[in-house]
Amino acid sequence: CIVGIGGAGSNVLDRITLDRTVDADLVCVHTDVRVLSHAMAPTKVQLGADLMRGIGAGGDPDLGREAALFSKDLIREELEGHDIIFICAGLGGGTGSGAAPVIAEIAKGTGALVIVVATMPFSFEGRRRLQQAQDSLEQLQKRSDALVLFENNRMGELILPKDGIQKAFSQADQLIAQSLRAVSTMISTPGLVKLGLDDLTTALAASQGRCLFGFGEARGQNRGVDALKRALKSPLIDQGRLLHQTENLLVHVAGGESLTLVEVEGVMKQLGRHVPDNTQILFGVAVNPKMGDS
């Protein structure tokens, strides 16, 4: 189940719906009824309907929190019965910062593995939003099994300087959607070498909850190594520099029916050069006909 909270969360769910890449229940949660009415997610929960009267939280996390507490039974109803719950929110504003920790706590209460994917505001958004994001982040860290953090300041590295701001945001949404796709594919695809929920839990338990994420896709003669290069270039793993301190590494290699053992070995060998010898590598391979020659 993927829960998108507030404006940023709603955008990511729209992206996932358009790409049809992730097979999961999508739940959009917001205080603002206008945003909800335009959201593409099949399930929508209006937070604090009587309390907020359909208006957004106006950048106030206390209001976002109140609204989520007000609707906790509705939220629990939608979250019950899932093995993994992804919570996706932009931190800094009212609904995301205030409601996300409440929803994470409800999710934990269902017994699911809870993975939070959060974005931090741009530094130009000001000290107050940054502080609100920081406070929310601390609460989320205590209430989730894992936290993948996307920093908006870093997102600038994903696009060319001449690209418009819209492209920057849509690239960010796409990257977050890819990370959700990667983790859910990892667990749900019947792979040749399967990574299970228990592997994921093991890897996350030791990581103090802070996860780094890279994604790469390529075609052509050296597609394995090229895809790895792209994954390592992701601004979210600091061009691969942060891998030198990694204790646990989850690697998932997926390809079309032409995927060979030699390619997989090549990727793993190359990757081994970037991590310490004592890193625990959890590894999965899946053949997915939908991927064609990539």
N, C-alpha and C positions, 0 to 999 in steps of 0.2 A: 504494500500500500504506500502511495506517495502523497504526502499532505503538503500542499502549497499554502503558505500563510502570507497574507498581505499582498501588496502589489507585486513585489519581486517574485514571491512564490507562485503567484498566479501566472506571471509571464513564463516561468519555467514549465509549468503544466501545459500552457498553450503550445509551447515549443514541442513538448513530448507528444501532445495530441496530433500536431501537424506532421511530425516526423514518423508517427506510428512506430516508434522504435522500442518502446518498453511495454511489456505485457504486465500491467499492474492496475490495481484500483486507484483512480486519481480523485483526490478530494481537495476542493478549493475552499479555503477558510478566510473570511474577511469581515471587517466591521462595515465596510463601505458597500452598500447594496448596488451602486452603479457598476463598480468594478466586477462584482459577482455576476451581475446580469450579462456582462460581456464575456465572462470566462468560459473557456471551452470544456473544462472538466465536467464529466457527467454528474458528479456529486458535489453539491455546494452547501456550505454551512455558514449561515449569517451569525456572526458573533454578537451577543448582547443585543438582540433585536429590540426589546422594549427599552433597554437602558440607553442605547446609542441612537435609536430611531433611524438606523440605516446610514448614518454619517460616519466617515472615517475617524480614526483616533487623533487626527491632527498633530501627529508627531509626539504624542504623550504616551509613553509606555505604561504609565499607571492605568490609563483608560483602556489600553489594549489588554492589560492583565485582567482588569475588572470584567471586561466584555467576555474574555475567554472563560473566566470562572463562572460567569452568569450562564454560559452555554455548555458547561462541562459534561452534562448528561448526553446532549446531542453529539458532542465530539466523541465521547466514549463509545456510543452506539456505532459510529462509523468506523472506529478503529479496532473494535473487538474482532478476534478470530484471525489475525494475521501473524505470520512468523517474523516478518521484518517490517518495520515502519520507517520510511525515510521522511524526515521533516525538512522542508526546504523554506528558508526565510531570508529576507534581506534585513540586516540589523541596522539600527540607527533611528528608524522611524517609530511610530506608535504601535501599530498592530504587530509588525514583525518582532520588535524587541520585547514588547509586553506579553503577547500571546504565546510566542514560541516556547518559553520555559514551562508554561502551564500545560501546553499540549504535549510537550515531551514527557512531563510527569504522568499525564493521563496514559500516554502510550506505554511507558514503562510499567504502569499498573496492569496493563493487559497481558504482561508476560512476554511481549515481543522484544526482538533485538532492535534497539532504536539508534538509527544513524542520522545525525543532523548535518545538513549541508547548508552553510550560512555564508552570506556575503557581508563583508565589512565595507562601510561607506568610503567614498573618496575623501582624501584629507581636506579638499576644498569645501566639503560640506559643513565644516566648522567643528569646534571643540565639543559643543553640546551633543551633537549626533554621534560623534566618535565615542564620547564618554558613555552615552546610552547603549551604544553597541557593545562596548567593553563590559558593562555591567551585565547585559543580557548574556554575553558569551560565557562569563563566569558561571552564571546559573545553568546555562545549557550544558556546560562541561560536567556538572555534577549530576545532571539528569539524563545523560545519554551514554550509549556504549561507545560511540565514536563520533568524532567531529571532523568534517572536511571543511576547511575554511578557504573561501575564495576572496581575495582582497581586490577591491575595485581598482586601487592604484596600480596593481599589477596588470589589470586587464588591458591597459593601454598598450602593453607589449604585444598583444595579440593582433593588432591592426596597424595598417600603414598610417602615417601621420595625416595623409590627405583624406582618409575615410571619415565619413560623418559620424556624429555621436550615436545615431541610431544603429549604425553598423557595430559600434563598440558594444552597445548593450545587447544586441542580438547575438554577437559572438559569445558574450559572457553566458547568456541563456543557453546557447548551444553547448558550450563546454560543460555546464552544469548538467544539462540533459544527458550528455555523453557519459559523465561520471556515474549518473544514476543507471544508465543503460549498462555500463560495464559491470557494475556491482551486481545488478539484478540478473544479468546474463550469466555471470560467473556462477551464481548459485542455482539458477533455474534450468540452465541448459544441460541436458544429459551429455556431459563431455566424455572424451576418451579417458582423460585424467580429470577426475571430478573434484572441484573444490566445494566442500560442503559448508553448511551453516556453522558447524563446529570449528572448521578451519578459520573461518572469518572471525568467530568469537575469540579464538585463541590469539589471532594476530592483533585484534583490537584491544584485547584485555591488557596487553603489555605496552601499549603505545601511549599511555597517559591520555588516551582519547584523541590525540592530535594526529590527523592523517594527511598525507600529501598525495596528490593525484596527478597522473599524467596519462594522456591518451594519444595514440598515434594510429593512423591508417594509411596504407600505401598499396600501390599496384606495381606491376612490372617485375623486371628481373631480380632486383634485390629487395623485394617488397618487405621481407621480414625485418632486415636491418634498417631499412628506411622508415618503417613504421616505428621501430624502437627509437630512432634518432628524433622523430617528431614527438614521441611521448616524453623523451628526456628534455626536449626544448621547451616543454610546457612551462609558462611562467609560474605555475603553481608548485613546481618542484625546484624552483630557483636554478633553472638550466641544469638540473641533475646534481648540483653541488650538495644539496641537502641529503642526498642518498648516502653520503659518507658516514652519516651518524645513524643509519637505519638499523633497527633491531629485527624487525619483521618486514618482509617484502611479499606482497601478494601479486603474483603475475598471472594474467589470464591471456592466453594467445588464442585468437579465433580466426578462422579463415574459411574460404569456400571449400568445395570438395577436392580442389587441387592442392590443398595444404600438405606439405611433406614433413617428415621427421627431421630431415636435414635442415629445413628452414627453422623449425622450432629449436633445434640444437644451436643453430647460429645465433638466434635471438638470445637464448639463455647464456651462451658463452660470452657474448658481447656485454650483456647486462651484468654478468659476474664481475667485470672489470670495474664497475661503478660502485660496488657495495663491499663492505668489510667481509673478511673470511668467516666471521662468526655470525653473520646475518642468517636468520632462519628464513628460507625461501619456501613459500607455499605456492604451489604451481598448478595451473589447470589448462587443459587444451580442449577446445571444442570445434567441431566441424559444423558450419552453418551454411547450407546451400544458398541462403539469401545473400550471403556476402560475395557471391560470384568469384571474381578473380582478385578480390582484395583481402 
